[in-house]
Amino acid sequence: MESGDDRNLYLRDTWRDENMICGVLPINPSSSGIWPSPKLPDAKANIDFWNYMFPHVQIIFLIVTILWQFFHFFLRRLGMIRFTSHMLTGILLSKSFLKENTPARNFFSTEDYKETMVGLLGACSYMMFWFLMGVKMDLSLVRNTGRKAITIGLTSVLVSITVCSFIFFVILKDIGTEKGEAVLDSFEIIFIYVIQCLSSFPVIGNLLFELRLQNSELGRLAMSSAVISDFSTSILSAVLVFIKELRDEKTRLGAVFIGDVIVGNRPLKRAGIVVVFVCFAIYIFRPLMFSIVNRTPSGRPVKKYYIYSIIILVFGSAVLADWCKQSIFIGPFILGLAVPHGPPLGSAIIQKFEPAIFGTFLPFFVATSATELDTSKIQSWVEIKSIFLILCISFVVKFAFTTLPALLYGMPANDSLALSLIMSFKGIFELGAFAFGFQRGSIKPVTFTILSLYILLNSAIIPPILRRIYDPSRVYAGYEKRNMLHMKQNAELRILSCIYRTDDIRPMINLLEATCPSRENPVATYVLHLMELIGQAHPVFVSHRLQTRKSEEMFYNSENVVVSFEQFRKEFFGSVFVSTYTALSVPQTMHGDICMLALNNTTSLIILPFHQTWSADGSAIVSDSKMIRKLNKSVLELSPCSVGIFVYRSNSGRRTIRETATNFSSYQVCMLFLGGKDDREALTLAKRMARDSRINITVVSLISSDQKSTQVGDWDRMLDLELLRDVKGNVLAGADIFYTEEVVNDASQTSELLKSIANEYDLFIVGREKGRKSVFTKGLEEWSEFEELGIVGDLLASKDFHCKASVLVVQQQQQMI
C-alpha cells in the first residue's frame, strides 16, 4: 500500500479487496466522521463510520438500551422486572431471529475484533456487577442470622442438591439417554440441577428491591437466607469447576498431587492460588481498606486515588480467576466482600459506579449473553424432554425444601409459598453461569438455548405472582384501636418520633415535652432516625440500646439523636421512657420500618416532620424534600395507629416551652375544631397538653348558623359534642382550657378567621379530615397544595398565609373494621 500522512487517520483497520487483505497499525478505533474523506484517492479506503470499533459498540449500546426500555415500558405494567426486558432484548438480537450471514447478524457478531470487544465489555460489566454486590453485602449478616434463615438457606441448597442427586442417578438414572446412548453428559446434568438448586444473593436482592419487599419481614428473611445460600453457591461452583478440570486433565490422585502443585499449569496448582488469593483478601486487602477508612476524615470524601487503585485490583483479580479456570466474578466478588460496606468507602464506590453499571452495562451483558440463544439447534425431542424434566424436578425439590422448613417454623402458608418463589427465582447469576458453561464447552448449544428460555420464563412469571400473593402492607392493618382517643385514663402514651434531619431533633423534643409527661401519665417515645441506604444491598435496623462497638462506628451520624434524646430522658427521669433506633433503607420502603416499629411497640401516635424546613425566623423555606413528602404520605396510608405531621416554625423570642418559662410567659396552643374523627383525636392530644401549667390551650370550635339553630341529628356530630362537653365546662382535672365558638358559614369566613388569629399562637393543632365534606372548607380543596396536611393545615402551613406558628396535623388511626 502507498504510504502517506493521512493513512493512519483515514484507512480502515482491516479491509479486504478480493484476495488482498490490508491492515493498518496502530488500529484506529474511532472514525473520522460520518461522511467519507475526500482526501483519499482510493474510494475503497473509506468505510462507513459504524465499522470502526467505538462507533460500532456505541450503536449496539444504543440499540440495546432502546429495546429494553421499550419492552419494560409495557412489561412493568404486568408486574415484571427489568431483567425480563433485558432477556427479551437479547433474544430479539439472537441467532434465533437474526439468521447467520445476514447484514443484521454480521453487525452484532462479526469475525474481527468487534466480537471480541463486545465480549470484553460484557465480561467487564458482569465482573463489576459482582464486585458492587460484594461491597453491598454485610458479612455480619451471616453471624447475626437466626436459626430460621440458616435452616432455610442451607436446606434449600444442600438438601435440594442431595435429593436431586439421588433422583437423577438412582431413581432416574436413564434420564438423558436414548436407546442406551447418552444424549446429555452426566456432568451436564449435574451442572443444570446444581445451578437450579442454588439461590444467589445478588439475584434475590435485586428482585426484592424491584418489588420493594426488602424492608418487609419476608424480605429480610429472604435476604438472610440468600446470604447463607450464596456462600454455598460460591463454594459449590468453585468445587464443580475444579472437579471438571480434574476430569478433563485426568489428574491422578496420590503422590502426583505434590507435583501438580509445584510443576505445570495443573488444577491443583490453580486451586492453591485461589486459596492464597482468599487469604490475601482477608489478611492483607481488608485491613488496608479499614486503613483507608481511618485515614478519611469524618464527613470528607474518600480520595479518588484509593478508589481507582481498588478498581485496578478488581480487574487483576478477574484475570487471576480466569487463569485459575474459575468464573471471572469470583475474584471481584471476594474483593467486594473485603471492602467495608457503607460510608465512607463502600458508599463512595457504589455512588461512583452503580449508575453506569446497573443502568447501562448490565443490560448490555444480559442482552449479549442471550444473543447466543439459537432455537434452530432444538431438534431432538429426547433432549428437550430430558432437560425439561431435570428443570421441573429440581424446581419442585427446591421449592418443597424451602417451603417445609418455613412451615415448620410457623410461617403462614402464603408467606411460605412467597418465600419459596423468591428463593427459586433465576436471574443474572444463573444466566452468567450457563453462559460460562457454554463458553467452556460444559453444556451444548441446545442445552444453553433451553436453559436461557427457562430463565426468561422464570423471571417473567414469579414477580407478578409475588405481587399477587404477598402484600407487605397488610401486616399494618388496624384491627385493634391504637389511638389516643380510646386510651385508658392515665395510661402510658406511646409515641414514635421520626427524625429525618438533625434540624428535627430540637422541635421534636419540644413537642414531646408539650405532651406533659409525668409519673401519673408517663410517655414512652420510640425515636427512629431514618437514613438513606447507600453502599450496601440489604436494609439495616438497629436498636441503640442493644448496639455494639461496631454498630456505634457504623451509625456515627445518629450520635446527635441518641445523645439529645438521652438527655431528654434524664431530665424527665421516671416520667419518660426513650428507646432510640436507626434504620438504613431506600426511600421507597422507609415507611415499612416506621409502620413495623409502631406495630411492634403498640404506639398510639406517630409524629413525622414536615418535608419543608423553615428558616430561623420562620419567614422562608430553606429545604424542600420530595422524598420525605412521599414517605409521609405512605405512612398516612398504611399506619397502624394515629399519625401527626409536624410543621415546625421557630417563633422569635419564645422558641420552646422552657424559654417561655424563663420569659415568664406561656406557650400558646390553639386547637381548631371543625368536627370529625381526626379533630376528636387532635382534641384528645390538646386535653393532655393542657395539664402542663406552662401551656395555655385555646379550643376554637367552628359552628355554622344551621348547626346552631337546628337540633343535632347525625351520630358524628353527637360524638363531637360529647367530647366538647368537658371542654366547654372546663371541668377537666388538672387542666385549664379556654373554649370559644366562632360562627362560620362558608370557606371565605374560615380563611378570614384563620388570618386574624394566625400570629397569636405558638402552635396550632388541627385534624386532617381527608375527604370530609364541610361547609367550613367547601371550595378550599381546589387551592390546597399539600393534601397530607388537610385543608386547614395546608392553609396554616402555606407560605402565602404569613403564619409564623408551628402546626401539628393529626390523623386518627384508619381501622379496617
N, C-alpha and C positions, 0 to 999 in steps of 0.2 A: 504494500500500500504506500501511497505517496505520503511523505511527511509534511507537516505544516503546523503553524501555530494554533490553528483552530481545531486540530484533530481531536485533542483530548476533551475539548469543550462540547463538540457537536456530534462526534461519531457515537453510534450506539455502543453499548457494552459488548454485545455479541450479536452479529448479524450474518446471515447466510446468503450467498449468491451462487445458486446451483451447487457445485461440489466444493466451493471455496468457503471457508469459514475464517472470518476476520475477528480478531479480538483486540481490544484497546485496554492497556494498563497504564495507570490505575483506573479501575472501573468508575465511571461517572454515575452516581446513584440518582442524581436529580436531573430533570430535563431543563432545557434552556428556554422553555416557554411552550405555549400551545401551538403556535404557528411554526412551520418548518423554517429553518435558517436559510436565507438566500446566499450566504457566504460560501456554502459548499457547492463545488461544481458538480459533484455526483449526487443526484437526487436520491439514490438508494441509501446514501449515508444518513439521510433524515428518517427518523422513525417517529411514530406517534408518542406523545408525551406520556401516555399511560403505560408504555412498555418499559419505562425507567423504574428503578426499584422503589423509591419513595412515593412517587405519584400512584404507582400501581397498588401498593399496600394501603395508601390513604383512601383510595377509591373503594377497596374491599372493606375497610373500616366503615366508611360512609354507608355502603350498601347494607352491611350487617346491622348497623345502628338503626337505619330507616326501617328495615324489615322487622326487627324485633320490637321496635316501638309501635309499629303498625299492628302487629299481632297482639301485643299487650294491651293496646287501647281497647280491643274488643274482649280479649280473654279475661281481663281483670274483672269485668262485669259478671263473669261466670264464676268468680271466686278463685281463679287460677293465679299462680305466682309468676314472677318474671322468668324463672328458669325454663318453664314450659315454652315461653316465647323464644328464648334463646335456642332451644332444641328445634323448634319448628323452623326457625331461620336456617339452621344448619342442614336440616333435612331438605328444605327447599333448594339449597345450593349443592346438595349431594349428588352422587353419581346416579341416584335413582331418578332424578329429574333432569339433570344436566348430563346427557349422554357423552361418552368418550368421543374425542376428535371433533367436537363441535366448538365453535368460537367461544361460547359462553363457558364451557368446561375448561378450555385452554386458558381462559382468562383467570379462572380460580385455581387451576392446577396445571403448571407448565413443567417443562423438562429442565429449565435453567434455574438460576439462583432464586427465582421468585417463590417457588415452593418451599425452598429451604428457609427463606425469610419469613414466610407465613408461619411455618412450623416453629421457628425460633421465637417469634413473638407470642405464639400460643403457649409455648413452654414457659416463657418468662412470666406470662400472665398467671398461669397455674401455680408456678413457684411462689410468686409474690402473694397470691391469694392465701396459700397455706402459711406463709410467714406471718401475714397480718392476723390470721386466725389464731396462730400460736401466741402472738403478742396479746391478743384479746383474752385468751384463756387464762384463768386464775388457777394455778396449781393447788392453792389452798382449798379449792372447792372439793378436790379429791379427799383431802384429810378431814374436811368438815362434813362430808356427805353422810347422810344417815343410812341406817340398815336397809330401808326400803329402796333407796336409789341404788345402793351397791348390789342388792339382791336382783333387782330388775335389770340393771346394766349387765351383770355377769351372766344371769340366766338367759337373757335374750340373745347373748352371743355364744358363750361356751356350750351351754346345754343344747342350744339350737344346732350348732355345728356338730356336736357329738351325735345327736339324734339323726341328723341328715346323713352323716357318715354311715351310720348303721342301716338306714333305709336304702341308700344308694349302692352300698357294697355288700349287703347281706340279703335284704328282702328283694330289692330291685336290682340285682347285680347284672342283669342282662340289659339294663337301660342303656341306650346309645349304641346298640348293636343291631345289625341287620344280616340275617342268615349266618349268624356266628361271627361276622366281621364287625370290628369296631367302627362305628360312624363318628362317635365322639371319643376323643382321647380321655383316659382316666384323669389326667391332670387337668384337662379342660373341664370335666365335671366338677372336680374339687374346686377349681378356680371360680366357677359360677356360683355354687351354693355357699362357699365361704364368703364371697363378696355380698351375696344376697342376705346372709345372716348377720352381717356387721351393721353397726349404726355409727355414723360419723358425726362428731360434734359440730363441725362447720356446716354440714348439711342440715342437721336438726336445728342448730341455732339460727340459720338463715330462714328456715321455714317458720319458726316461732316468731321471728322479727317481722316477717311479712304478714303473718296472721295476727300480729300484735298480741301474742299469748305469752311472751316471755315473763311477764310480771304476774301471771296467774299462778295459782298453786300447782296446776297441772304443768304449766310451762317450766316452773322451777324444778319440778321433779324430773321432767324430761331432759332438761339441761344437765342435771347432776348425773342421771343415768347415762346420758350420751358421753359425758366426760369419762366415766368408768369404761364404757364400751369402746371409746376411741383409743384408750391405751391398749386394750386387747386388739383393736384393729391394727394399730401400728406394729405391734409385736408379731401378730399372726401374718401380716403382709410381708414383713421382712423375712420371717422364717419360711414362708411359702416360696418367695423368690430364691432364697438361699438353697432350699431343697431342690428347686428347679435347676439351679446352676450345678449343684452336685450331681444330679441325674444326667444333665447334658454333657458335663465334662468327665463323667464316670469316675469321680474321685473315690478312691478306696478308703475304707475305714482302717484304723490301726495306726501303726508307726508312721505311715505316709503322711499323716496329718501334720507332723512337725515340719517335714519337707515342704508341704503345701504352703505353710505359713511363711517360711523363710525364702523359698525359691519359687519364682514364677507367678504369673497372674492367675492364681487359683481362687476358688470360692472361699476357702478358709482364710486366705490372706486378706481378701476383701472384707470378710466378716470381722476379722481382727481390727482392721482400720475403722470400721463402723463403731466398734466398742471404744476405740481410742478417741474417736470424734465425740461420742456421747460424754466421755469423761472430760474432754476439753470444754464442752459446753457447760457442764455442771461446775467444774472446779476452777476454770480459768475465765471463760466468757461471762458467766453470770456474775461473779464478783466484780469484773470490770464494769458491767452495766450498773451495778449498785454504786461503784466508784463515780461513774458519770452523774448519777442521781445526786450523790452527796456533794459533788462539785458544782452543781447547778443551784444558784441562789433561789430561795423561795420566791415564787411568783415570776421568775425570769424564764425565758425560753431556753431550751437546750441548744447548744451550739450546733450549727449545721455540719461542722466537721465531724462530730460524733455520729450524726445520723448517716452521712454519706459513707463513713467507714464501716458502719454496721451493714449497710446495703451491699458494699463490696464483699464483705464476709458471707453474706447471704448467697450471692451469686457463686462464690467459691465453694460453699457447702453444697450447692446444687450440682456443680461439676463433679465434686467428690462423690456424691451419692450416685450420679450416673456412672462414674467409673467403677463404683462398687456394685454395679448391676442392680441398684435399688431405684425406686421411683424418685424423680428429681425433687419431690415435695418433702422427702424425709429430712434432708439436711436443713432446709429453711424452716420447717416446722419445729425441729428441735431447737434451733437458734431462737425462733419466735417464743417458745416456751421459756427460754432462759432470759428473755428481756422482761424486766418488771412491768406488769401491766399498770394502766392508769397513769396519772400525771407524776412527774413531768415527761419522762422519756417515752413511755408507751403511748400516751396521748399525742405527743409530737409526731411520732411515726405514723399513727393512724390518721391524724388530720392531714398530713402531707401526702400520703399515698392512697388512702382509701377511696376518695372520689374518683381518681383516674382508674384504679384497678377494678372497682366494683361497677363503675358506670360505663367504662369503655372496653378495657382489656379482657375482663372476664367474659362478657357476652361474645367477644371475638374468639376466645379459646373454646367455649362451648360450641359455637357455630362451626368453627373449623374442625373440631373433633368429630362432629356429627356429619361432616361432608364425606367421610369415608363410608358412610352407610350406602349399601347397594342392594336394592331388593331383587335385582336380576340374578343374584347369587343364590336366592332361595329357590331351590328346585326339588330337593329331596323331602318328601313328606315325613320320612323317618327322622330326619334331623330336626325338622320343625316340631314334631310331636315330642321328641326326646328333650329338647331344650325347654319347650313349654312346660313339660311335666316337671322338670327339675326346678324351674322357676316357681311354679304353683305350689309344689310340695314344700320347698324351702320357705316360701312366703307364709304358708299356713303354719308350719312348725314355728317360725319366729313369732308370728302373731299369737299363737297359743301360749308360748313360753314367755311372752311379755304380759299377756292378759292374766294368766293364772296367778303369778306372784302378786300382781296388783290387787286381784280379788281377795287373795289370802290376807293381804294387809288391810282389808276392809274398805277399799275404794269402791265408790258406786260403779255400777255396770257401765253406764255411759262414759264415765271418766276413764275406766279401764280400757274400753274399746278405743277411745280417743288417744290414749297414751300408746296403745299398740300400733295404731295407724301412724302416729308421729315417729315411733321407733322403726317402723317399716318403710318410711319414706326414702326414696332414692333421688340423688341429685348429682352434683358436680364430682363428688369423690368417686362414686360408682362409675360414672362416665369416664373419668380420668383413669380409673383402674382398668376398665375394659379396653380403653384406647391404648394404655400402656401394654396390656397383654397382647392386643392385636399387633402393635408395633414390634414387640419382641417375638411374635410368632407363637405365643402360647395358646391363642384362640384363632380360629379360622375366620375368614371374611363373613361367611354366612352366620356364624355364631355372633360375631360383633354386630351384625345388622339386626338380628332378632333381639339381642340384649339392649341395643340402643332404642328400638321401638318399645320395648318393655319399660325402660326408664321414662320415655316420653309419656306412656300411658299411666304409669305410676304417679308421675308428677302432675298430671292433668286431673286425676281422679281424687287423690287423697285430700288436697287442700279444700276443695268445695265440700267434701263430706265432713271434714273437721269443722268448717264454718257452720254446717247444719246441725251437727250433733252436740257441739260444745260451745256454750256461750259463757265466757268467764264472768260477765256482769251479773249473771243470775244469782251468784252467791251473795251479792249485796242486797238482794231484795228484802224489803222491810216487812216482815210478817209480824214482828213484835213492835210495840210502841217504844221508840227510843227518842224521846224529845223532852224538852224542859217542861212543857205544859202538863204532861202526865207523870212527872216525877213525884215521888212521895215527899211529904213535908220534911225538911231538914236532911234530905238525902244528899249524898255526895254528888256534886255536879262534875261530870267528866267531860272535858273539853279537849279536842285535838286541834292544836295550833300549828299551822303550816308556815314555814319560813322559806321564802324563795331567795331573798337577798339579805345582806347584813342590815340594810336600812329597815327591814321589817321587825327586827328584834325589839327595839325600844317601844314602838307603838303597840306591839302585841303584848308585851309585859304590862303596859299601861292599861290596856283593855282588860287583861286578866285580873289586874288589881281592882278594876271597877266592878268585878263580879262579887265583891265583898266576901272574900274567903275568911272563915272563922272556924273555931273548933266546933261550934254548933252546926255550921254549914260549910263543910270543907270543900275544897276544889282540887280535883285531880287533873293535871294538864299533861297531855302527851304531846311533846314537841317533835315535829317531823321536819328536818332540814332536807329539802329536795335539791338534788344536784343532777345536772345533765350527764348522761353516760357517754364518756369519750375514752377510747383507748382500751376497751375490753368488751367481750362479747356478751357476758351474762350480767343481769342487774344484781346489785348488792344491796342488802338491807341489814343494817347493823344497829343494835341497841348499845348505847354508850354506857349503860350500867353494867354490861357484860363484856365490854371491849377489852381487847388485849393490847399489848405494846405495838403489835403490827397494825392493828386497826387504828390506833391513835396516829401512827405515821401516815396511814392511807387517807384518813379523814381530817387532816390538819385544817382544812377550810371550815370545818364545823366547830373549831375550838371556841370561837366567839359565842356561838349559840349555846354550847354546853356551859361555858363559864357564866354567861349572863343569866341563864335560867336557874343555874345552881345558886347564884346569889339571891335570886328571887325566892327560891325555896327556903333559904336560910332566914331571910327577912320575915317570912310568914311561917316559921317553924311550927309544925303541929297543925297548921291550917291548910297548907298546900303540899300536895304530892307532885313531884316532877319526874318524868321519865323522858329522856331525850333519845331520838333516833336519827339516823341519816340514811337516805335512800338514794342510790345512784341508778338512774333509769333513763330511758329515752323519753322525750316529752310526750309522745303519743300514748304511753302506757303508765305515766306517773299517777294518774287517777286511781289505778289499781292498788298502788301502795297506800294511798290515802284511805281509800274505802276499806281495804283489808285491815289496816291498823285500827280504824274506827270500829269495825265489826268485831274484831278480836277483843277489844277493850271495852265494848258496850258503851261507847261515848254517846252523849246526848246532843253534842254540838260540835261541828267542825268550823273553824274560823280560817278563812282564806284571805290573804292580802289581795287587794285590787291590782290589776295588771299595770296601772299607771302610777308613777311616783311623782309627787308634787315637790316643789321647791320648799325651802325652809320657811318662807313667808306665806306659802300656800297660794301663790298667785300664778304659778306657771308649772307646766308638766315637764319634768326633766328626763323621764324614761317611759317608754310605752312598749310592752312586750306582748305580741300577738300569741306567742306560745303559752304564756301564763293565762291569758284570757281564755284560750281554747281549753286549757286544763281546768280552769274554774268552772266552765260550762259543763264539762264532762262530769265533774264531781257533783254539780247540782242535779244532773240527770240520774246518777247512779248511787248517790249517797245512801247508806243505811240509817242515817239519823238526820237531824236538822243541820242546816248549813248557814253560816253567816259570811258575807263578803264585806271586808273592812276597807273602806276608802279613808286613808289617813291624811289629814292636813294638820300641820302644826300651827297652833294659834299663838301668835307672838304675845309673850307676857304670861300665858297660862298654858304651857305645853303638856303638862302631865298633872295627874291628880295630886301628887306630892307638892308640885310647885304651886298649886292653888292653895294648899295649906300654909306654905311659907308666906304667901301673899295675903293671908287672912281673908281668902275668898272661897267660893265654892265652885266645884266642877259642874257646869250647867249641861244637863242632858234633856233632850226633848224627844218624846215618843209620839209619833204621828199615827193616830189610829183611824183607819178608814173602814175597818171591818174585814172579816175573813180569817181563815186558819193561820195564815202567815203573820197577820197582825196580832192575833192572840198569842202566838209563840213569842213575838217580839215584846209584847206587853209583859209576859211572864218574866223575861230577862230584865226588863226595866224595873219590875217589882223587886227583884233580887238586888239590883243595884241601889235601890232606894234605902236599903238597910245601912249603907255607908253614910255616916254623918257629913262626910266631905262632899257628897254628891247631892245636888238638887235635881229632882226628877219632875218634869212637867209633861203631863199627858194631854195632848191636843186631839180631841175627838171631833172628826168632821161629820156633820149630820145635815141632811138635806131638808128642805121645807116639808116635803111629802112625808119623810120619816118622822118628823117632829109632830105632824098633825094627825097621822094615821096610826092605828093600833098595829103592834108587831104581829106579823103573820108567818114569816118563814123561820125555819129552825136555825139557820145560820145567824140571823140577827138576834135570836134569843140567846144563843151561846155568847155572842159579843156582849150583850147587856148583862148577862150573868157574871162575866169576867170583869166588867167595868164597875159592878156594884160596889165592891170593896174599895176600888179606887175613888169613886165618887164620894163615898162616905169617909174616906181617909181613915179607915179602921184597921189597916194592916199593922201587925205587930212589929214594932221597931222600925217602921218606915214612915217617911213623910213625903207625900206625893201631892203636887198641886195639879188639879184637874180642871180643864176648861173645854167648853164645847164651842165650835165655830160652825155657823150655818153657811153651807156652800151648795150652790145649785148647779154649777157647771165647772168645766175644766179651767176656764179662764179665771174664775174666782179662786180655784185651788192654787193656780200659779201665782196669783197676786198675794195670796196669804203666805205662801212659802217664801216669796221675795221679802215680805215685810218682817219675817222672823229669822231669815237665813243667817244673820250675823249676831243673833242674840244668844247663841248656844255654842258649846264646845263640841257636842256630839249629838247627832240625830240617829234615832233608831226607828227603822221602818220595816214593814213587811214587803216581800217581793210581789206576791199575788200575781203570778204569771197567768195570763189568760182570763183573769176575773173581770167581768163587766161591772163598771161602776159609773155612776153619774158624775163622780168627782174627777174622773180621769178620761172620760169619753172624748176621743179625738186626739189626746196627747200621745197615744201609742204610735201615731204616724211620725212623730218627731223624736221618738226615743232612739238613742244611739247605742246604748248598751242594754240589751234585753235581760242580761243576767242580774241587773240591778232593779228591775221592775220600773214602772213609770215614775213613781215618786222618787225613788232612789236615783234614777237617771237624771231627773231634774236637779236634785241637790248636788250631784257629782259633776254636773256639766260645767265646763269652763266658762260658758257664756252666762251662767247664773250668778257668778261672783260670790259664791258661798265659800267661806273660809273654815267652816266647821267640818269635822270628820263625820263620816256616815257609815253606819252598820246596817246592812240589808240582810234580813233574816228570812229563810225559807224553812217551813216546818217539814219534818220527815214525810216523804211521799210513800205511804204504805200501799202494799199490793192488795190488801183486803180491807 
